[in-house]
């Protein structure tokens, strides 16, 4: 079997720079004299030893696509801006598949000089599209892909029709329908990509195929998956906050109900209100009780209020102070406070306050109710 040097000996004297590129190894495997001149190599060995693995992702995707085309017997012809020793040179590359000595597939490239009169801004525009992270495609009226930039090739692969990228068939139909429409079509849609399902912002607008001159569709896609995830997280957080607020409101409602049940205001007749205090009495609970009890005294014209602490926990200084404030407020409204059910531990807390000065203290709730009835009866007789 002939070696590369033997097979391409006829191209050694070609006026076109010609080389064999091994995409698997990212190296040149053969080059003629014009190619060495083009790539500014000191000699053939220096050129063949160059490591090209630091190419950009866009260039790698573009060459991946070329390799798939030539593997099927096709030929690729595209303009490239190459950078031998860092100097930009725009050429038209003609590529076709060849087999290396070890049987692997490589690409035989021939570089044709750029045609005169090509505008520099056009060259820059083409390179910008090829290196853009935006997916750019050109499709015909049937949805057949005429062109993918490298970003589109990486994301969408080499499916022959644009419809294959969209799970929703209506999206493909909308893109094809742009040719007959006056306005572009845009949408945020799910897309099948080589990296899994993503969300893309898609814009499709009518244009003309510069090669054939027939109407075509320019399709641009921007990956917005991260934004969608962020919006979903914000929405989920909002939902959780709303649920938390509802839970807190329910807890507060239940707390108020518990406070009411643990200190009910009972109208026992004869102008007397009885308030059995159960559990802990602190400043907050004392204020809550005052907010309910004082309006009740006025509304029911109560003359006596029996505060029964039989079921109350041992009072701390804050609880004793709360009870003292409540007693004074009752007095200021013209009612007589009566304290009943005082246990030893409650008594010890009350001796450090002025609560007992002028306050009627009785042994039990029954004694308090009896005393309030007697005083009410005596007042009516008087």
C-alpha positions as CSV (number, residue, x, y, z in Angstrom):
1,X,0.0,0.0,0.0
2,X,1.4,3.4,-1.0
3,X,2.2,6.0,1.8
4,X,0.8,9.5,1.9
5,X,3.9,10.9,0.3
6,X,3.6,8.5,-2.6
7,X,-0.1,9.0,-3.0
8,X,0.1,12.8,-3.1
9,X,3.4,13.2,-4.9
10,X,1.5,14.8,-7.9
11,X,0.2,17.6,-5.6
12,X,3.7,18.4,-4.4
13,X,4.1,21.0,-7.2
14,X,0.5,22.3,-7.0
15,X,0.3,26.1,-7.0
16,X,-2.4,25.7,-4.3
17,X,-1.5,25.2,-0.6
18,X,-2.6,21.6,0.0
19,X,-2.5,19.6,3.2
20,X,-3.9,16.5,5.0
21,X,-5.5,17.2,8.4
22,X,-6.0,14.5,11.0
23,X,-8.9,15.8,13.1
24,X,-8.7,12.9,15.6
25,X,-5.1,13.9,16.5
26,X,-5.4,17.6,15.7
27,X,-2.3,17.5,13.5
28,X,-1.1,17.9,9.9
29,X,-0.2,14.5,8.3
30,X,1.1,15.8,4.9
31,X,1.6,19.1,3.2
32,X,3.0,20.3,-0.1
33,X,5.6,23.1,-0.4
34,X,2.9,25.8,-0.9
35,X,1.2,24.7,2.3
36,X,4.5,25.0,4.2
37,X,4.8,28.5,2.8
38,X,1.2,29.3,3.6
39,X,1.5,28.1,7.2
40,X,4.9,29.8,7.5
41,X,6.7,26.7,8.6
42,X,10.5,26.4,8.6
43,X,10.3,22.9,7.2
44,X,7.9,20.0,6.7
45,X,8.8,18.3,10.0
46,X,8.1,21.5,12.0
47,X,4.7,21.8,10.4
48,X,3.8,18.2,11.0
49,X,4.8,18.5,14.6
50,X,2.4,21.4,15.4
51,X,-0.2,20.6,18.0
52,X,-3.6,22.1,16.9
53,X,-5.6,20.9,19.9
54,X,-6.1,24.4,21.3
55,X,-8.6,25.3,18.5
56,X,-11.8,27.1,19.6
57,X,-15.0,25.2,20.3
58,X,-16.6,26.8,17.2
59,X,-13.7,25.6,15.0
60,X,-13.9,22.1,16.5
61,X,-17.6,21.9,15.9
62,X,-17.1,23.1,12.3
63,X,-14.5,20.5,11.6
64,X,-16.6,17.8,13.3
65,X,-19.3,18.6,10.7
66,X,-16.8,18.4,7.9
67,X,-15.7,15.0,9.0
68,X,-19.3,13.7,9.0
69,X,-19.8,15.0,5.5
70,X,-16.6,13.6,4.0
71,X,-17.2,10.2,5.8
72,X,-20.3,9.9,3.6
73,X,-18.4,10.7,0.4
74,X,-19.3,14.4,0.3
75,X,-17.1,17.5,-0.3
76,X,-17.1,20.7,1.7
77,X,-16.3,24.1,0.3
78,X,-16.4,27.1,2.6
79,X,-14.5,30.3,3.2
80,X,-12.2,30.3,6.2
81,X,-10.0,32.9,7.9
82,X,-6.9,31.1,9.0
83,X,-4.1,32.4,11.2
84,X,-0.7,31.1,10.2
85,X,1.7,32.4,12.8
86,X,-1.0,34.8,14.0
87,X,-1.5,36.6,10.7
88,X,-5.2,36.4,9.3
89,X,-5.6,35.0,5.8
90,X,-9.0,34.4,4.3
91,X,-9.2,31.6,1.8
92,X,-11.8,29.2,0.3
93,X,-11.1,25.7,1.6
94,X,-12.1,22.7,-0.5
95,X,-12.1,19.5,1.6
96,X,-12.6,15.8,0.8
97,X,-12.1,12.6,2.7
98,X,-9.0,10.5,2.4
99,X,-7.7,7.5,4.4
100,X,-4.4,7.7,6.4
101,X,-1.8,5.0,6.3
102,X,-3.4,3.4,9.4
103,X,-6.9,3.4,7.8
104,X,-8.4,6.4,9.8
105,X,-10.3,9.1,8.0
106,X,-8.7,12.5,7.5
107,X,-9.5,15.6,5.3
108,X,-7.5,16.7,2.3
109,X,-7.7,20.5,2.1
110,X,-6.8,22.8,-0.8
111,X,-6.8,26.5,-0.1
112,X,-8.0,28.8,-2.8
113,X,-7.0,32.5,-2.5
114,X,-9.9,34.8,-1.6
115,X,-11.6,36.2,-4.6
116,X,-10.7,39.9,-5.2
117,X,-13.4,42.5,-4.3
118,X,-14.7,40.7,-1.2
119,X,-15.6,43.3,1.4
120,X,-13.6,43.2,4.6
121,X,-16.7,43.8,6.7
122,X,-18.3,40.8,5.1
123,X,-15.4,38.6,6.1
124,X,-15.6,39.9,9.6
125,X,-19.4,39.4,9.7
126,X,-19.0,35.8,8.6
127,X,-16.3,35.1,11.2
128,X,-18.5,36.8,13.9
129,X,-21.4,34.5,13.1
130,X,-19.2,31.4,13.2
131,X,-17.8,32.3,16.6
132,X,-21.1,33.6,18.1
133,X,-22.7,31.6,20.9
134,X,-26.1,32.4,19.3
135,X,-27.4,29.4,17.2
136,X,-27.8,30.7,13.6
137,X,-29.4,28.6,10.9
138,X,-30.6,29.1,7.4
139,X,-33.5,26.8,6.2
140,X,-35.6,26.6,3.1
141,X,-39.4,26.6,2.9
142,X,-39.5,22.9,3.6
143,X,-37.4,23.3,6.8
144,X,-34.3,21.7,5.3
145,X,-31.2,23.1,6.9
146,X,-29.0,25.0,4.4
147,X,-26.5,26.3,7.0
148,X,-25.7,25.9,10.7
149,X,-23.1,28.1,12.4
150,X,-20.8,26.1,14.7
151,X,-22.9,26.9,17.8
152,X,-25.9,25.4,16.0
153,X,-23.9,22.4,14.9
154,X,-22.8,21.8,18.5
155,X,-26.2,22.1,20.0
156,X,-28.5,20.6,17.3
157,X,-26.2,18.1,15.5
158,X,-26.5,17.5,11.8
159,X,-30.2,16.6,11.4
160,X,-31.2,17.5,7.8
161,X,-34.4,19.3,9.0
162,X,-34.9,22.1,11.6
163,X,-38.1,20.4,12.8
164,X,-36.1,17.7,14.4
165,X,-34.9,20.1,17.1
166,X,-38.4,21.0,18.4
167,X,-40.6,18.5,20.3
168,X,-43.6,20.7,19.4
169,X,-44.4,20.2,15.7
170,X,-46.2,23.6,15.7
171,X,-42.8,25.3,16.1
172,X,-41.4,23.8,12.9
173,X,-44.6,24.8,11.1
174,X,-44.4,28.4,12.4
175,X,-40.7,28.7,11.2
176,X,-41.6,27.4,7.8
177,X,-44.6,29.7,7.6
178,X,-42.5,32.8,8.0
179,X,-41.7,32.7,4.3
180,X,-45.4,33.5,3.5
181,X,-45.8,35.9,6.5
182,X,-44.9,39.6,6.7
183,X,-43.7,39.5,10.3
184,X,-41.0,37.4,12.0
185,X,-42.0,34.7,14.4
186,X,-40.6,34.5,18.0
187,X,-41.2,32.1,20.8
188,X,-39.7,30.6,23.9
189,X,-39.8,26.9,23.3
190,X,-38.3,23.5,24.3
191,X,-35.5,22.2,22.2
192,X,-33.9,18.8,21.8
193,X,-30.1,19.4,21.9
194,X,-27.0,17.2,22.0
195,X,-26.8,18.1,25.7
196,X,-30.4,17.3,26.5
197,X,-33.6,19.3,26.5
198,X,-33.2,23.0,26.8
199,X,-35.3,26.2,26.5
200,X,-34.4,28.5,23.7
201,X,-35.7,32.0,22.7
202,X,-36.2,31.5,18.9
203,X,-36.6,34.1,16.2
204,X,-37.4,33.2,12.6
205,X,-37.5,35.9,9.9
206,X,-37.8,35.7,6.1
207,X,-34.6,36.3,4.1
208,X,-33.2,35.2,0.7
209,X,-30.7,32.3,0.2
210,X,-27.6,34.1,-1.2
211,X,-26.7,31.0,-3.2
212,X,-29.9,30.2,-5.0
213,X,-31.8,33.5,-4.6
214,X,-35.0,31.8,-3.4
215,X,-36.8,32.7,-0.2
216,X,-35.4,31.2,3.0
217,X,-35.7,31.6,6.8
218,X,-33.0,32.8,9.1
219,X,-33.4,31.1,12.5
220,X,-31.6,32.4,15.6
221,X,-31.8,30.7,18.9
222,X,-30.6,31.8,22.3
223,X,-30.3,29.4,25.2
224,X,-32.4,30.8,28.1
225,X,-32.5,27.6,30.2
226,X,-30.7,29.3,33.1
227,X,-33.1,32.2,33.1
228,X,-36.1,29.8,33.0
229,X,-34.6,27.9,36.0
230,X,-34.1,31.2,37.9
231,X,-37.6,32.3,37.1
232,X,-38.9,28.9,38.3
233,X,-36.9,29.2,41.5
234,X,-38.3,32.7,42.1
235,X,-41.8,31.5,41.4
236,X,-41.3,28.5,43.7
237,X,-39.9,30.7,46.5
238,X,-42.9,33.0,46.1
239,X,-45.2,30.1,46.4
240,X,-43.3,28.8,49.5
241,X,-43.4,32.3,51.1
242,X,-47.1,32.6,50.4
243,X,-47.7,29.2,52.0
244,X,-45.5,30.2,54.9
245,X,-47.5,33.4,55.4
246,X,-50.7,31.4,55.4
247,X,-49.2,29.0,57.9
248,X,-48.1,31.9,60.1
249,X,-51.5,33.5,59.9
250,X,-53.1,30.2,60.9
251,X,-50.6,29.8,63.8
252,X,-51.4,33.3,65.0
253,X,-55.1,32.7,64.7
254,X,-54.7,29.4,66.7
255,X,-52.5,31.2,69.2
256,X,-55.2,33.9,69.8
257,X,-57.8,31.1,70.2
258,X,-55.6,29.4,72.7
259,X,-55.0,32.6,74.6
260,X,-58.8,33.2,74.6
261,X,-59.5,29.7,75.9
262,X,-56.8,29.9,78.5
263,X,-58.3,33.2,79.9
264,X,-62.0,33.2,79.1
265,X,-64.1,36.2,80.1
266,X,-67.3,34.8,81.8
267,X,-70.4,36.9,82.6
268,X,-71.7,35.3,85.8
269,X,-74.4,37.9,86.4
270,X,-75.0,40.5,89.0
271,X,-72.5,42.8,87.2
272,X,-69.7,40.4,87.7
273,X,-67.1,39.1,85.2
274,X,-65.0,36.1,86.0
275,X,-61.6,35.5,84.4
276,X,-60.0,32.1,85.1
277,X,-56.3,32.4,84.3
278,X,-54.7,29.1,83.1
279,X,-51.0,28.6,82.3
280,X,-48.3,31.1,82.0
281,X,-49.0,34.8,82.5
282,X,-46.4,37.1,81.0
283,X,-46.4,40.7,79.7
284,X,-47.6,39.8,76.2
285,X,-50.5,37.7,77.5
286,X,-51.4,40.3,80.1
287,X,-51.6,42.9,77.3
288,X,-53.7,40.6,75.2
289,X,-56.1,39.9,78.1
290,X,-56.4,43.6,78.8
291,X,-57.4,44.3,75.2
292,X,-60.3,41.9,75.6
293,X,-61.3,42.5,79.2
294,X,-61.3,46.2,79.5
295,X,-63.8,46.8,76.6
296,X,-65.9,44.0,78.0
297,X,-66.1,45.7,81.4
298,X,-67.4,48.9,79.7
299,X,-69.8,47.1,77.4
300,X,-71.3,45.0,80.2
301,X,-71.2,47.7,82.9
302,X,-69.4,45.3,85.2
303,X,-68.8,46.4,88.7
304,X,-66.7,43.4,89.8
305,X,-64.0,41.4,88.0
306,X,-62.9,38.1,89.6
307,X,-59.3,37.2,88.5
308,X,-58.9,33.6,89.4
309,X,-55.3,32.4,89.4
310,X,-55.9,28.8,90.6
311,X,-54.7,27.3,87.3
312,X,-52.0,29.9,86.6
313,X,-48.3,28.9,86.7
314,X,-45.9,30.4,89.2
315,X,-45.6,34.1,88.4
316,X,-42.2,35.6,87.4
317,X,-41.6,39.3,87.9
318,X,-43.0,40.1,84.4
319,X,-46.2,38.2,85.1
320,X,-46.7,39.8,88.5
321,X,-46.2,43.3,86.9
322,X,-48.7,42.4,84.2
323,X,-51.3,41.3,86.8
324,X,-50.7,44.6,88.7
325,X,-51.2,46.7,85.6
326,X,-54.4,44.8,84.7
327,X,-55.8,45.3,88.3
328,X,-55.1,49.1,88.1
329,X,-56.8,49.3,84.7
330,X,-59.9,47.5,86.0
331,X,-60.0,50.0,89.0
332,X,-59.7,53.0,86.6
333,X,-62.8,51.8,84.8
334,X,-64.8,51.9,88.1
335,X,-64.9,48.1,88.6
336,X,-63.6,46.3,91.7
337,X,-60.9,43.6,91.0
338,X,-61.1,40.5,93.2
339,X,-58.1,38.0,93.2
340,X,-58.9,34.4,94.0
341,X,-57.0,31.1,94.1
342,X,-53.7,32.4,95.2
343,X,-51.2,29.6,95.8
344,X,-48.0,30.0,97.9
345,X,-45.7,30.3,94.8
346,X,-48.0,33.0,93.4
347,X,-48.2,34.8,96.7
348,X,-44.4,35.0,96.9
349,X,-44.3,36.7,93.5
350,X,-47.0,39.2,94.5
351,X,-45.5,40.4,97.8
352,X,-42.9,42.4,95.7
353,X,-45.6,44.5,94.0
354,X,-48.3,46.9,95.2
355,X,-51.0,44.7,93.8
356,X,-52.4,43.7,97.2
357,X,-52.8,47.3,98.4
358,X,-56.6,47.7,98.5
359,X,-57.2,44.5,96.5
360,X,-59.7,42.0,97.8
361,X,-58.0,38.6,97.9
362,X,-60.1,35.5,98.6
363,X,-59.3,31.8,98.8
364,X,-61.3,30.4,95.8
365,X,-63.3,31.4,92.8
366,X,-66.5,30.5,94.6
367,X,-65.7,32.8,97.4
368,X,-65.0,35.6,94.9
369,X,-68.3,35.2,93.2
370,X,-70.2,35.1,96.5
371,X,-68.4,38.3,97.6
372,X,-69.2,40.1,94.4
373,X,-72.9,39.1,94.7
374,X,-73.1,40.3,98.3
375,X,-71.6,43.6,97.4
376,X,-73.9,44.0,94.3
377,X,-76.9,43.3,96.5
378,X,-75.8,45.7,99.2
379,X,-75.3,48.4,96.5
380,X,-78.8,47.9,95.1
381,X,-80.3,48.2,98.6
382,X,-78.3,51.3,99.3
